[in-house]
Structure formats: C-alpha cells, structure tokens
Amino acid sequence: MTITHRISLSNLMPKLQRFDLLIAGIPLGVLLVILVLHVQPPAGQFALGNLDIDIQSVFGLIAFILLLSGMIVAAAYGIARFLQSSTGSPVEGEPAVTAGHNSATWFRRHIFIHVVLIVLLASIATLIAYYYVSNENDIYFYDYAQYQDRVAYEASVLASFPQAPVTNPIRFLRDLWFSSEYDYSNYHAVLPAFFMLVLGNSRLVYILSSVCFYLIPYLLVCGALAVKLIRGQPRLVFWSTAFLGLLVSATWLPTLRGYPDSGSAALVGLGILAYLHDRQLRHKWQFVVMGMGMALAVLFRRHFLYDVIAIFFVMGVQIVWDALPVVRFQPREAVRGVLVRGVRVGLLGISMLVFLAFLGAPFLRRLLTTNFNQLYVSYERGVGQNLVFFVSHYGYLAVVAITVALIIGLRTKLLARPAAFALIVFQLYVVIQWVLVVKQLGFHYTAHFTLGIILGLAVCLWLLIDRLADWQRGVGLLIFTAFIAFNFWAGLSPEDVMMGAVSYSKRYDLIEIPEPTPNSAGREWFARNSPPLIRHDYEAMEGLVRFFQTEAEPDSVVYLAASSILLSGNHLWHTMRIMERSSAVGAREIISADTPTIDSTGFYPISELIRSDYVVITNPMQYHLDADDHDILRVVLDIFQQGWLFAQDFERLPMQIRLEDDVIVEVYKRKQATSYDTALKTFRAMQDAVGTPPGINPLWINLNAAQETITENSDGVYTLSGGMTDNLYFLFRDRIDQAVQLTGRWPLTQCGSLSILLTGDEPEADVLIPVETSDAARDFSVELTPSSGSANLILVLTPTNGETCPYSLQELSVRG
C-alpha cells in the first residue's frame, strides 16, 4: 500500500533555510569576485597556441560567468518558491508527492527546470538584441546614448576602487546619491557597469546588460502577475506569459533604444505583485518590498512616479470597494476595516518616503521645488494624439482582442477577480492619467502600458485553451501564434513588412506617427514599425567634427543652433568619440556654449551668443518638437539669415556641409567683439521675436563676452559675481516704465566702481548714475525714474585698474 501526502510550504521551509541564504548570497558574492579578480588579478599573460591570453581578462570572464550563473540559479529558486506558495502544492494538476520521494530532491528538480527555461528565455532575448543592434549604423545621441554613457562612467569608477579602497567607494556612493536630483540619475547604471567592466563599453554590451538586468526580470514579473490573474496551471501560466511578453515589440523598444525603463517597470510590477499577495497588507515584508521597489522605480526613471501614484489609487479604491458589501449590515465593522487598511496604506507611503529620503533625498528636494508640468509644457499633446500614438505601438487588433478577452475572462471566471480588479483599475488609471494629465509622447513611455498588454495577451491565450476544444483549440492557437509572430516582426523588422522600404525617421519614435500613404491601408491594425537605426551621412558629420578639431582653438566657444534627430551638439560629441575610439568618460566637448532649444525649458541665448567664437546654423531649421515650441531656436537662425546687426560681427565661412534630408549646415566665425549696445538691441529684438517668454527667464541678463555668474537667491533677489578686467554690463530684463527702487550690496569698492545706466530709444536720453558706498555702509538703495516712456536699466561695473579683480554684487533687487 502506497501512502501519499502533499508537501506544504511550511513543511518545506525549515529544510531549505540554509539553501535560501546560499542562493541569496550568490549574486552579491560574485559581484565582489568581479571587483577583486578583474581589477586586481595576478599580473601577466600566458600563451595558448598562437594567442597571448591576458590573465586579467580570463579572471574577469570567469567572474562574469559566475555572476550570470548565480543570477540564473537565484531567479530559478525564487520562481520555484513563488509557484509553490501560489498553489499550496508542488504544481497544480500534478500528482501528489509520495512518501518515498525526498522533498529536497523534488524542489531541486523543479529548480533545474526553471534554470533551463530561464536560459532559453535569455538566449532568445540575446539573439533578438544581437540581431537588432548588429543591423544598426547610427550616431547615438542624447537619450539614445545618455544612459550608456552613465554606465561607462560607473564602470570607470568601479575600476578605480583598488587605487583608493576607502575613498573611491565612498565617492561612488556619494555621486550616486546626488545624481538622484538630476533628470538622469545613475542608479540604473550600477548593475550594467559590471558588464562593461568585464566586456567593454560597446553598444552591444550595454544593450545586452540592459536585457540581462532589466528586461528579463521584467518578463519574469509579468509571468508572476499572470499567475495571480489567471486561473490555470501556475507553471504553464508563468512561462507562457514570460515568453509571450518577449514577442511584444513594445516590450523591446525602450531597451533597444538604450533606455533602462524596463527596470523601473519591473520594480513597479514587483510592488503590485507584493500587494496582490495580501491586499490587506498584513505582512511586514510587504512594506519593505513595496516601499523600496517603488522608491527605486522612481529613482531609476522619474516618470514612473505616475505609476506609483496609480498603485496607491488602486489600494484606496479597493479599500472602499471591499467595504461596500459590509457597510450596509455592519457599518462599524466596515468603518473599522477602512481605517485599519487606510493606516496600513499610509504606513506604506511613509515606508516609500523613507527609502526615497535614504536613497535620493536630492530628488525629493527637487520634486518639492520644481513645477515639472510647467517645465515640460512644450512636450504636451492632445488626448487623441496620445491615444493614437500609444495604441499604434501595439496595433488596434491587439488592443481590441485584449478588451474582448478581458470581458469574456471575467464572465467565465477564468480570471481571479480580486487580482483582475486591481490590475484593470491600475492600467485604466495610468492610461487616463497619462492622456489627461501628463500628455507627453515618447516610445519609452509605452513601458507604462506594456504590462497590461502582455497580461491581456496572456488572457487571450488561456481563454483559447480554456474555452475551445479539440480541433478548434488547435486552429485558435495557430491563428494566435501567427498573429503574435507577425505583429512582433512588423514592429522591429528592418523594413516595414506591410509597406516595404519606407523613408523612416527617428522622429516617429519620439512624438509622431508616419503620415498615411496609399499603400498603408490597414497598417494601423498591427504594431508600428521601429526598425534598427541607420544613418547614411556619417562622413559629413565626421567632416564637421574634424573642422572644429583642426581649425578652432581648444578654448573656442561654439554655438550650434540645431536640436533634431539629425543634428545636435550631442551628435557631434558622440561622433568625435567614434572617431577617437574613446569612451564617454573625460571626452572633450565640441559644442561648448549652452544652447537652449525648447521654449518651456530654455532661456534667451543672448549671453551664449555674445561669447561664441563660432555659430553653426542649419537650413531648414532642425527641431524635434512642433516648430512653435522652438522659438528660441528659430530666433538664432533669423539673426544670421535675416542679417541682424549682431550678425555683422561674424563672417560666413565658405564651407558647406550637406546632411541627410538635404539639410545644409553653415558655419559663421566671429571677426570682432560684440559691443554692449549691439547686445542690448539684439536682446530686445530677440524678446519681440520670441513673444511668450521661455521657461527659464532670469531678471538679469549678462551682456558681456565673459561668462559671469548670475544666481537667484530668492524671488527677485540676485547675486552677480565673477572676475572683472574690463567694463561689465548687466541688463535688467524688463523695461522700466515707472519709478522703481534698486537695492543691493557692493562690498568690494576697492575692486572698481558701480554705476547705473538708464537708456532710452534715443542716445541723448542716456543717464549714468554713480553708486556711492563706503566701508561703513556697503548697502545701497537708489530710486530710479525714467525721464520719458520706458528705459533700459543697466548696471555698469568699471574696474579700478587693468588687473582682474573678483567681485560680488549681492542682494540685488528691483521693486516697483
């Protein structure tokens, strides 16, 4: 007689506690091995046939292989434990384990199965990434290259640890912490840096590292969420969803373009998964996992704060929804339940804030002091354009099929209703929030919606398996598989499979959809095509870079009036890196003037133009948003193409460079300094031409060739500082048309004199007012009244002698 019993998780855990610690310690231990063996290995080489093998590379490669192996084993173990806890039995639908079976043997066997499937998933992902990147020939720029550059920097910092074992790690952590304040933090770069440390800083290595550390975990989290959502055999649901997600082109697009957004999406998914484990948040570990996961998701990529808000919204809605059936019969119990769960949600919010403060307090400071909606208003688009743009990445057919499948799944009880409720509310809230509040377009923002698409396709798959029988199921699965494969190829193929070879622009990736053509009928039903990036004018770009390397002085200031997918300062910088075969770390800038291009995030570029030795313009204008959002870029082209007074200080060079799409690049070289009078007239004409002031609009304008420092201390109160050799002129931004009070502090009277110049439209109306101060009273207050109409208010700093003297004009304010 055979006695059978089921193995429960509680019976299994005591036998695996030591194994837990071993598995958890593998990745951390191997990271340390990489640092120790790669950056401080035994010196020397050895011969293998005709090859000289570097010992450092061998040790680094061995440590790298160990790291991957440890990650795979740890992931497989975690999956096995998750599936075990999800069912209460080894695998739902499988025979019970007999008494003669050893529980540890059973568990190791299932870990081995998951190891094989992870390796298969990673192998397919590696082949896809390799094929796509190998078909590219592009000059990566800005966001396409920004994240890779930061990984290269972190890899260089890791490599420097042995030179200063104490100070360099501290510097590493400090820089990481402060980077959270910037638009691009370095948190995403830490793990991929180990790839670059061993395998080099090529584009392929960076993309594969993102696949390993971010894309694969994201797919595994999608599989885990599917187990919570779909009633079926957990192991089959898990792995079918993970492999299905691999064949959604939008899953790939952020990673293939160089964005680490899959990492943030994985962390958000992990937070949802922890919440679905117990929607009442009765486990302490939920506060740690969810708090840290959501904090890191935001620190990785700031825009995932909207997903975090959506998670809290879901928890609030579910608390109210769960209380509705109870409040009618047991009102006190319902109120008590709402309060208890509300307090737990509040504690979760505190937990997240604690992790944010610990890992990125500078981010919190900036979040509280910056109006991001106003800052990025130029990027906002209408509701219809948003919906069409994001749906196009999946295809109308996929979205319609998912909607129908969710309705049928809820009616047939294929879906676990609590999980379905939470996930549907989460995704709907994200969509509504994005199209009504954020209103920004970008292929990388699909990461907010791809989770819902992957889970929806998984529901479609399991609905076919559950509702159809015999030959109908086979036909349904065949059609479904053919659609998924075709849709995937339509999204990432080098040529559009429905329209053939098309004139592709990376601009479509960012904010646009290609205009319909006669042969594009029905194209919108499938995923939009985002092929490998190919550029055909590299030699022309190389010629432009070589000109500035050979003709311009090393300290020359170059202003480039262009910001498109075709030409920008970042393009030239990365072209130079390719030419010099250098990394991003320590590379020299070619475009050395700060060149604002977008109205909502830019400023009047008069100071930068005044100190520029070269100005580069294009015909036609190169921009990446709507033309109306680039007035501060257009005005620079107008200065030279329309022959403003300022342009007379430059000469047009005979060189002319032609880029793709018949874009002509022209270079102007300075032949004489710009007078303050010309600078003043140019600024006023620039104000009139731009119209609505740009987003960054300081009250004081530097009209000097020297790069002086203008700091706003508080609202309307400034400090002007720098080194004074010749006369310096600072213009108050607005014309004075009534009596005002100018106050400030001039503590360095021995450095030079301070005067106030009021100028009108006629030169004879100029009024120069000296400002008298003494050592005893360094503060000054002067009442100014324009003689007629309006006047320009200019501060004139005159040095005592020809030697450079540091100055600081403090507490400067103008009050009406």
C-alpha positions, 0 to 999 in steps of 0.5 A: 500500500502506497501512502501519499501526502502533499508537501506544504510550504511550511513543511518545506521551509525549515529544510531549505533555510540554509539553501535560501541564504546560499542562493541569496548570497550568490549574486552579491558574492560574485559581484565582489569576485568581479571587483577583486579578480578583474581589477586586481588579478595576478599580473601577466599573460600566458600563451595558448597556441598562437594567442597571448591570453591576458590573465586579467581578462580570463579572471574577469570572464570567469567572474562574469560567468559566475555572476550570470550563473548565480543570477540564473540559479537565484531567479530559478529558486525564487520562481520555484518558491513563488509557484509553490506558495501560489498553489499550496502544492508542488504544481497544480494538476500534478500528482501528489508527492509520495512518501518515498520521494525526498522533498529536497530532491523534488524542489531541486528538480523543479529548480533545474527546470526553471534554470533551463527555461530561464536560459532559453528565455535569455538566449532568445532575448540575446539573439533578438538584441544581437540581431537588432543592434548588429543591423544598426549604423547610427550616431547615438545621441542624447537619450539614445546614448545618455544612459550608456554613457552613465554606465561607462562612467560607473564602470570607470569608477568601479575600476578605480576602487583598488587605487583608493579602497576607502575613498573611491567607494565612498565617492561612488556612493556619494555621486550616486546619491546626488545624481538622484536630483538630476533628470538622469540619475545613475542608479540604473547604471550600477548593475550594467557597469559590471558588464562593461567592466568585464566586456567593454563599453560597446553598444552591444554590451550595454544593450545586452546588460540592459536585457540581462538586468532589466528586461528579463526580470521584467518578463519574469514579473509579468509571468508572476502577475499572470499567475495571480490573474489567471486561473490555470496551471501556475507553471504553464501560466508563468512561462507562457506569459514570460515568453509571450511578453518577449514577442511584444515589440513594445516590450523591446523598444525602450531597451533597444533604444538604450533606455533602462525603463524596463527596470523601473517597470519591473520594480513597479510590477514587483510592488503590485505583485507584493500587494496582490499577495495580501491586499490587506497588507498584513505582512511586514515584508510587504512594506519593505518590498513595496516601499523600496521597489517603488522608491527605486522605480522612481529613482531609476526613471522619474516618470514612473512616479505616475505609476506609483501614484496609480498603485496607491489609487488602486489600494484606496479604491479597493479599500472602499470597494471591499467595504461596500458589501459590509457597510450596509449590515455592519457599518462599524465593522466596515468603518473599522476595516477602512481605517485599519487598511487606510493606516496600513496604506499610509504606513506604506507611503511613509515606508516609500518616503523613507527609502526615497529620503535614504536613497535620493533625498536630492530628488525629493528636494527637487520634486518639492521645488520644481513645477515639472508640468510647467517645465515640460509644457512644450512636450504636451499633446492632445488626448487623441494624439496620445491615444493614437500614438500609444495604441499604434505601438501595439496595433488596434487588433491587439488592443481590441482582442485584449478588451474582448478577452478581458470581458469574456475572462471575467464572465467565465471566471477564468480570471481571479477577480480580486487580482483582475480588479486591481490590475484593470483599475491600475492600467485604466488609471495610468492610461487616463492619467497619462492622456489627461494629465501628463500628455507627453509622447515618447516610445519609452513611455509605452513601458507604462502600458506594456504590462497590461498588454502582455497580461491581456495577451496572456488572457487571450491565450488561456481563454483559447485553451480554456474555452475551445476544444479539440480541433478548434483549440488547435486552429485558435492557437495557430491563428494566435501564434501567427498573429503574435509572430507577425505583429512582433516582426512588423514592429522591429523588422528592418523594413516595414513588412506591410509597406516595404522600404519606407523613408523612416525617421527617428522622429516617429519614435519620439512624438509622431506617427508616419503620415498615411500613404496609399499603400498603408491601408490597414497598417494601423491594425498591427504594431508600428514599425521601429526598425534598427537605426541607420544613418547614411551621412556619417562622413559629413558629420565626421567632416564637421567634427574634424573642422572644429578639431583642426581649425578652432582653438581648444578654448573656442566657444561654439554655438550650434543652433540645431536640436533634431534627430539629425543634428545636435551638439550631442551628435557631434560629441558622440561622433568625435568619440567614434572617431577617437575610439574613446569612451564617454568618460573625460571626452572633450566637448565640441559644442561648448556654449549652452544652447537652449532649444525648447521654449518651456525649458530654455532661456534667451541665448543672448549671453551664449551668443555674445561669447561664441567664437563660432555659430553653426546654423542649419537650413531648414531649421532642425527641431524635434518638437512642433516648430512653435515650441522652438522659438528660441531656436528659430530666433538664432537662425533669423539673426544670421539669415535675416542679417541682424546687426549682431550678425555683422560681427561674424563672417560666413565661412565658405564651407558647406556641409550637406546632411541627410534630408538635404539639410545644409549646415553653415558655419559663421566665425566671429571677426570682432567683439560684440559691443554692449549696445549691439547686445542690448538691441539684439536682446530686445529684438530677440524678446519681440521675436520670441513673444511668450517668454521661455521657461527659464527667464532670469531678471538679469541678463549678462551682456558681456563676452565673459561668462559671469555668474548670475544666481537667484537667491530668492524671488527677485533677489540676485547675486552677480559675481565673477572676475572683472578686467574690463567694463561689465554690463548687466541688463535688467530684463524688463523695461522700466516704465515707472519709478522703481527702487534698486537695492543691493550690496557692493562690498568690494569698492576697492575692486572698481566702481558701480554705476547705473545706466538708464537708456532710452530709444534715443542716445541723448536720453542716456543717464549714468548714475554713480553708486556711492558706498563706503566701508561703513555702509556697503548697502545701497538703495537708489530710486530710479525714474525714467525721464520719458516712456520706458528705459533700459536699466543697466548696471555698469561695473568699471574696474579700478585698474587693468588687473582682474579683480573678483567681485560680488554684487549681492542682494540685488533687487528691483521693486516697483 
